[in-house]
């Protein structure tokens, strides 16, 4: 999955922009969406599904808040008490899926440090204990009883989608197939925090050239053979364009020509900056109306192979994989669930916490559990919804671009404790 923080997301992320509503009055709640954990298909479909057309909904408005400029965490951005969960209709099946995902997160929630600054591990203990004995049919009541909604910063949310791709490939080299590389033996990762506290949390990747550490090979160099003898080859992809988007997703299935499936996941990347080719193509007038989804971009790249190769190479970032076994996992090292897991920035959302999304399309609405991260998922109220595996998941995730309002669900009493702590330490306390 997206463990180790996948570098980007699919579909609408390639065209990312962000706007959202404001104000305090609450209109009728948006419709709920069906949720299901999606099984892994055993065959590739003969005709991929088109982008799933969204059903529009009206988001709940964001609450008026004073937002600290340049905030690097939720505590700095400021929290505002938000919507009463008992006034928000929640689909029982969707809430049940969220409850199941929340249970998976609980062991991590109660013991890990919350880098958002909002909660302590002890805050989650009571809710997690109750989650273990709550029947899925009572999930709606569970969230309404044990959680309170807070808005981080201005609450204006933007959500995209990701999924587990399936592409055709082989264990053996074949004409026209592209190699799928594992971690190169000469790729070095440097934790800059070990050299100075001012660089804590920052890393760089590169390789040694003589006595110097230099940037690692970019996408063009790698595709032209720079890795020969430097990295293991896990398999070969029949379509280089599909491999490119599998790198964007960070994990996937290779349906082997010889029979069977190779499952691969993100291991590391070359340290080069990621460039979203969708935004690049749009700025050049290459994408017409309705072509800005992942499916539209893929179709254009296939129709213009030479130009497409050059455009993909403008994204210098390159992902290296490892072979996986077991269930797909997120950034917590725990299983993720299609239709219930969301990727978020852990500096603004506690990893493992529930998030209520109220967006302008129904399939993005409801409670999601922040079980994953992404290199392009940065800042408050930026989310990436996970849809599982298969062509249906691809059809939804590939066109997902939702705007609206987000609320983080914290255990009841957490906000009051946080507010008291902010006041005692002289921190900025939001208006009630």
C-alpha positions, 0 to 999 in steps of 0.5 A: 500500500502507501506505507513509507508515504507514497509520493503521489496520488492518482486521478484528480490529484494530477490536476489538484486545486483547492477551494471550499465553502465558508460560514456557520449555518448548517444546511441539510446534511449530504447524502451518505454513500455506500461503502464496501471493502473491495475484494481482489479480482482474479481476472483482468477485465476485457473492457476497463470501466470509465470514470465513475460520474459523481452524484452531487451533494451540498457540503456542510459549510465550514465554521468561521475560524481565525487561521494562523498563517504558515501553520505546520501542525493542527495545534498551530492552525487552530481548532474550532468546535464544529458540527454536532454529530447527532445532527449528521445522518450517517449511513449505517453500513458506511459507519460499520465499515469505518468502525471496523477500520477504527478498531484496526487503528486503535492499538496504534492510536493509544501508544503512538505520539500524535504529531498533530499536537491534538491528542494523547494516547490516553485520550483514545483508550475509552473509545477504543475499548468501547469499539471492541465491544460495539456491534457493527449495527450500532456504529452510528450511535458509537461515533455519535456518543464517543466523538466530538467534531473539530475543524482544523484551520479553515476546514476547507477540504479537497479530496482525491482518490487512490486504489490498487492498480492491476496491470499485465506483466511477466516475470521474464523479460519480453519485447516492449515490456518495462522492468519493475525495479527493486531498491538499488544497492547504491541508493543512500538515504540520509537522515539530516536530523542526525547532523543538526536538530534544525533538520529534524524530520528531513531526509535526502536520497542520493548516491556516492560518486567518488567522494561526493554524495550526488542526486540519484538517477532521474527517470530518464536516466533510469529508463535509458539503462542507468540501473543496469546491475544496480537494482534487482528486477522484480518483474516486467510491465507490459505497458510502460504507461500503466507502470508509470501510474502504478508508481503514482499509486505506490502499490499494485498487482502484476497479472503475470503472463506465466500465470499467477499474481505478483503483488508489489508495494512502495519501498523507496524512491530516487529522491527527485521531486514529483511533477504532476503531469496532468497539471502540466498537460493541462497548462499546455492545452493537451487535455480537452474537456473531460480528459483531466481524469487519470483515465483521460490522461492515460488515453492521451499518453497511449495515443501519443507515445513519443510525446507521452514518454517525454511528458512522463519523463518530466516527472523525475521522481521514480519509485522502487518496489518490493514484493509483498505478501499478506493484506495491503497496509498503510502508513501505520503498518496495519491493513487498510480498507477500500471505502473506509481508509483515507490518507491524510497529513499526520501533522494535521490529523492523528493517524488512526483517527476518524474524519468526517468528510462533507463534500460536493459529491456523495461518494466522498461523504461520510466517516473515513479513518486516517490510516495512510499518508502520501507525499502529495497529501500535505497540509490541513484538510487535504485527503486521499480516499482509498477504494481498494482494488479492481476496475470499479475502484479505478473508475471511482478513484481515477476521477475523484476530485471532491471539495467541501468541508472536513471535520476531525473526530476526537474522543469527547473531552479531548478538545477541552484538554487541548484548549486548556493546555494551549492556554496554559502554555501561552499558545493561540486558542481559537474563539469558541 
